Amino acid sequence: MAQSLIDEKTGAFVRQAAQFRNFISRDPNAPFPAVPGRYHLYISYACPWASRCFAFLKLKGLEQVIGLSVVKAKFEKTKEGDDHRGWILPTTDAEDPGATPDPLFQVGSIRALYELANPNYTGRYSVPVLWDKELKTIVNNESAELIRMFNSEFNDYAENPDLDLYPAPLRSQIDEINDWVYDGINNGVYKTGFAAKQAAYDEAVKQVFEALDRCESILGKQRYLCGSTLTEADIRLFVTLIRFDEVYAVHFKCNKKMIHEYPNLFNYTKDIYQIPGMSSTVVMDHIKRHYYGSHPNVNPLGIVPIGPNIDYSTPHDRARLST
């Protein structure tokens, strides 16, 4: 999830771009047509980028259309003979509850999938991964693109085809919000947590809370980021908010203020969590064990904090802003 680079001069965290960027299309003649049963999605419950893809599967009703496998919570060695640690697939369902063995190739790691797709691959072995069972390759590993495909290209088979999380009239607004939410919040917490110099941390954490304050202000006037309509911008923000108090405030040193101390953001997080299907995408045990146990440069002893164990199923006040 965070196999990226630290700028040696500034100490700033720099995320590497995803490399598999093919698109699935409703066009039956496309290289990657939207066909039920052809594709398989590999995710981690811990990873926010993968979790937003899982959320789209749930919201759109695509669980019978696209297969799903879940990796183990903590990074482990991916291959004998080198020191790389990354996402591991269990050999049995009991090995790490919630994680699932690979049904396609019985491989033990996400790295192995990348090497099946391209034996000369040298990039990150990240999730999500969308695999094409027919062509035996990775279609795409960029979550921002995968959620767009799940939103529209499988509508002929989706249980909720009328749900449009990227509606045409709001696209420019969604894109603009995504840009600053990604930089300041989604990736901002990583820039803060993996900063290797004080100045890099100071700049990154400042941007995190400026962006959170901006969201708090917007959400004081309307139910969702783009008004009264739930969009992909909300799902993209949610996956960071739901991890913030449990992980990012401590592990990534984003402790100036907790999400539960923002009245609008906290109620907004509960609102989205309570959308049917969304709560099942939040597996806090995997989330906490991954972060606290997989980054020895940040948490050398791997000790997992006990709290705060926030209940997001309690009532919220967001319905007052529906109209």
Residue pairs with C-beta under 8 A, 6 or more apart in sequence:
1 44
1 46
1 47
1 49
1 126
1 127
1 290
2 13
2 15
2 190
2 194
2 295
3 16
3 86
3 124
3 125
3 126
4 13
4 14
4 15
4 16
4 124
4 190
4 194
5 13
5 14
5 16
6 12
6 13
6 14
6 194
6 196
7 13
7 14
7 200
10 197
10 199
10 200
11 195
11 196
11 197
11 198
11 199
11 200
11 201
12 191
12 195
12 196
12 197
12 200
12 203
12 204
13 190
13 191
13 193
13 194
13 195
13 196
13 200
13 204
15 187
15 190
16 123
16 124
17 142
18 123
18 124
18 126
18 140
18 141
18 142
19 121
19 123
19 141
20 117
20 129
20 138
20 139
20 140
20 141
20 142
21 140
21 142
21 145
22 31
22 32
22 139
22 140
23 30
23 32
23 139
23 140
23 145
23 149
24 30
24 32
24 33
24 34
24 39
24 130
24 139
24 140
24 149
24 153
24 154
25 32
25 33
25 34
25 153
26 33
26 34
26 152
26 153
26 154
26 155
26 156
27 33
32 132
32 135
32 139
34 149
34 153
34 154
34 156
34 157
36 64
36 65
36 154
36 157
37 65
37 67
37 133
38 132
38 133
38 134
39 66
39 67
39 130
39 131
39 132
39 133
39 139
40 66
40 67
40 68
40 69
40 103
40 104
40 130
40 131
40 133
41 53
41 54
41 57
41 66
41 67
41 68
41 69
41 128
41 129
41 130
41 131
41 146
42 50
42 68
42 69
42 70
42 71
42 89
42 110
42 113
42 127
42 128
42 129
42 130
42 131
43 50
43 51
43 53
43 54
43 68
43 69
43 70
43 71
43 127
43 128
44 50
44 51
44 70
44 71
44 73
44 87
44 127
44 286
44 290
45 51
45 54
45 70
45 73
45 98
45 281
45 282
45 283
45 286
45 287
46 73
46 283
46 286
46 287
46 289
46 290
46 291
47 127
47 128
47 290
48 186
48 239
48 240
48 243
49 126
49 127
49 128
49 143
49 239
50 127
50 128
50 143
51 239
51 281
51 282
52 143
52 147
52 235
52 236
52 238
52 239
53 128
53 143
53 146
53 147
53 150
54 68
54 281
55 235
55 238
55 239
55 277
55 278
55 281
56 62
56 146
56 147
56 150
56 151
56 165
56 232
56 235
57 63
57 66
57 68
57 150
58 277
58 278
58 280
58 281
59 160
59 163
59 165
59 235
59 275
59 277
59 278
60 150
60 151
60 154
60 158
60 159
60 160
60 161
60 163
61 158
61 159
61 160
62 150
62 154
62 157
62 158
62 159
64 159
65 154
65 157
65 158
66 130
66 150
66 154
67 103
68 100
69 89
69 100
69 101
69 102
69 103
70 98
70 99
70 100
71 87
71 88
71 89
71 99
71 110
71 127
72 87
72 88
72 89
72 90
72 95
72 96
72 99
73 96
73 98
73 99
73 285
73 286
73 289
73 290
73 293
74 88
74 289
74 290
74 293
74 294
75 85
75 86
75 87
75 88
75 290
75 293
75 294
76 85
76 86
76 88
77 83
77 84
77 85
78 84
78 85
78 86
78 87
78 88
78 108
78 109
78 110
78 111
78 112
78 125
79 109
79 111
84 111
84 125
85 294
86 109
86 110
86 111
86 125
87 109
87 110
87 111
87 125
87 126
87 127
88 108
88 109
88 110
89 99
89 100
89 101
89 102
89 107
89 108
89 109
89 110
90 96
90 99
90 100
90 101
91 101
91 108
92 101
93 99
93 100
93 101
98 283
98 285
98 286
99 286
102 108
104 131
104 133
105 112
105 113
105 116
107 113
107 116
109 125
110 125
110 126
110 127
110 129
111 125
113 129
113 131
113 138
114 121
114 123
114 125
114 129
114 138
115 121
116 136
116 137
117 131
117 136
117 137
117 138
118 137
118 138
126 141
127 141
128 141
128 143
128 146
129 138
129 141
130 138
130 139
130 140
130 141
130 146
131 137
131 138
131 139
132 138
132 139
140 146
140 149
144 178
144 236
147 165
147 232
147 235
147 236
148 166
148 232
151 164
151 165
151 166
151 232
152 164
152 166
155 161
165 230
165 231
165 232
165 235
166 174
166 231
166 232
167 229
167 231
170 226
170 227
170 229
170 231
173 226
174 226
174 231
174 232
174 233
177 225
177 226
177 233
178 232
178 233
178 236
180 211
180 214
181 211
181 215
181 225
181 233
181 236
181 237
182 236
183 207
183 211
184 207
184 208
184 210
184 211
184 212
184 214
185 208
185 211
185 212
185 215
185 237
185 240
186 236
186 237
186 239
186 240
188 204
188 207
188 208
188 211
189 208
189 240
189 244
189 248
189 252
189 254
190 252
191 200
191 204
191 207
192 201
192 204
192 205
192 208
192 248
192 252
192 253
192 254
193 248
193 251
193 252
193 253
193 254
193 298
194 252
194 297
194 298
195 201
195 204
201 253
205 253
205 254
205 256
208 254
209 254
209 256
209 257
212 257
212 259
212 262
212 265
215 225
215 237
215 264
215 265
216 262
216 263
216 264
216 265
218 225
219 225
219 264
219 265
219 268
220 264
221 321
222 228
222 321
223 268
223 271
223 318
223 319
223 321
223 322
224 230
224 231
224 233
224 234
224 268
225 231
225 233
225 234
225 237
226 233
226 234
228 321
228 322
228 323
230 272
230 275
234 272
235 272
238 269
238 272
238 273
238 278
240 248
241 259
241 265
241 268
241 269
242 269
242 273
242 282
242 312
243 287
243 291
244 254
244 258
244 259
245 258
245 259
245 260
245 308
245 310
246 284
246 287
246 288
246 308
246 309
246 310
247 287
247 288
247 291
247 292
248 254
249 255
249 258
250 305
251 291
251 292
251 295
251 298
251 299
252 298
258 308
259 265
259 266
259 269
260 266
260 308
260 310
267 316
267 317
267 318
268 316
268 318
269 312
270 312
270 313
270 314
270 315
270 316
270 318
271 316
271 318
272 278
273 279
273 282
273 312
273 313
274 312
274 313
274 316
279 312
279 313
282 312
288 304
288 305
289 304
291 299
292 299
292 302
292 303
292 304
292 305
293 299
293 302
293 304
296 302
